[in-house]
Amino acid sequence: MRDFDLNLLISLAAFGVHFTFGFFRGRFKRFSRPWSRCLYIPITMNIVVRHFILDWDWQTAMVYLWPATLIAHVFGGFLGARYKPDSEL
């Protein structure tokens, strides 16, 4: 698999994981321990996955991978915290 495809796959996975944790983070009081765990667990997971799947040097990762996953993290957490499922189903 090409590096671009792996970058896209990791960014989409980061969005999905952070969306889920952002959804749960919206239920907790801000800056509480569970709120912090919902923030930092997906970030740690992403760092570990990137380290073991991609064998890029840090300059390449800084230019290509980090901006994409940062945008996925912020956007996923933002949308996850504001997502309200339809309770009438």
N, C-alpha and C positions, 0 to 999 in steps of 0.2 A: 504494500500500500504506500502511496506517495506521502511525503511529509505534509503537503497541503491537506490531503484527505484526513490524515490523523489529527491535524490542527483543528479542522472543522468538526470532526467527531468529538474531540476532547472539549471544544467550546460548547457544542450542543449538549454534551453530557453535563458540563459545568452549569449550563443554564437550567437544565432539568433538576439537578440536585439542589441548586440554590433556590430555584422556584419553590420546591417542596419545603426546604428549611425556612424560606422566607414566609411561607404560608403559616407554618407553626410558630415562627418568631412573632408574627402579628398578634398572637394570643397572649403573649407574656408582657409584663411590665418592662418598660425600656430600661436598659442597663442592669437588669437582674441577671442572676447566674444562668437560668435557662435561656434567656434572650441571647446572652453572650455565647452560649454553647451552640445555639442555632446559627450564629454568625460565623464562628471560627471552625466548627467541625467540617463544613463543606470546603472551606479554604484549605484546610490541612489535607483533606482527601484529594483535592485537585493537585496540590503540590506533589504528593506521593505518586499519583497516577502519572503526572507529567514526567517525573523523574525516572520511573521504571519503564514507561512505554517509549518515550522519545529519547534518543541519544544525541541530542543537539548540544553544541557548545553554548555558553551563556550569551554570546553576542547574537547568535541567530535566534535564540529563544526570546531575547529582549525585544528584537525587532518584529518578529512574526507571531509568537505565541502569547506573550504576556498581554499585549493590548487586546487581543481577541478574547482571552479568558477573563480579563478584567471587565470588559464590556458585558460579557455573558453573566458574570457574577453580579454586577450592579443591576443590570436589567432584570435578571431572574429574581433577585431579592426584592427589588422594587415592585415588580408585578405580583410576586408571591405574597407579599405583605398586604397588597390591596385586593387580592382575589377574594371574592365572596361567592361561594357556590350557591346555586339556586336551591333554596330549602323546600320548594314545593314539589320536588320530584318524588 
